[in-house]
Each structure stands twice: as C-alpha cells, then as structure tokens.
Amino acid sequence: MMTKFKICGLTTCQEAEWVSEAQADYAGMVLFFPKSKRNISVTQAEKIIQHCRMR
C-alpha cells in the first residue's frame, strides 16, 4: 500500500504551488473557523482552487 500525504492550511496561491511541487496527494484549507489564524474566506478558497486548476 502506498502512503499518501496531505498538506493543510493553505492560504495563498503560492502555497498551492508549493503543494503541487511537493507532489502532495491532497491539500486542505481552513474555512468557517475564525479562531484559526489559517482561516480563509470562501472567496479566497475559490481563487486558490482556480489557480490549482490552471496548472
């Protein structure tokens, strides 16, 4: 069985690029949890997702 890894807490498109370069299997973002310093808005998440899809 292959080990998979996930990088969580993305907040920028640059971080999404790093995740891609690291060949992570999954990436995550924190939404709807204002107490987290990694919390982002839905709009920010959409931008990051669109950026990832363009690659």
N, C-alpha and C positions, 0 to 999 in steps of 0.2 A: 504494500500500500504506500502511495506517495504522500509525503507530508505537504500540506498546503498552509499558506500563511496569509494573514490579513493585517493591513495597516489601517489603524483607525484615527479619527480626529482630524481629517483633512479640513483645511480652512481656506486654501488658495489653489489656483490652477497650477502654480509652481510645485506645490506639494503633490498634486495629482501626477505631474510629470515625473517626479522622483519615484512615486509608487510604481509607475509604469516602467521606468528604468530598472527598478529593483525586481521587476517581474513578479510582483505580488499577485496572488490568486484573487484576492478580494481587497476592497478598500471601503472604509466607512467614514461617516460624518456624524456629528452630534447635532441633532435638531430637537427643538421643543424641550430643552433642559437648560434654562437660563443661568443656573448656578455654575455651569461648566464654562471655563474660560475658552474652550474649544467650540462652544455652541455657535452655530451659524443660522442665518435665516434660510427660508425655502428658496428665495431668490438667489442667494449666494450658492446654495447647493445646486440649483439648476445651471448656473454658469459653470461650475466645476464639472458637472456631468456633461454638458455640451462640449466643453473643452476636451474631455476624455474621449468623447465620441468622434471628434475631429481627427484624432491621431490614428 
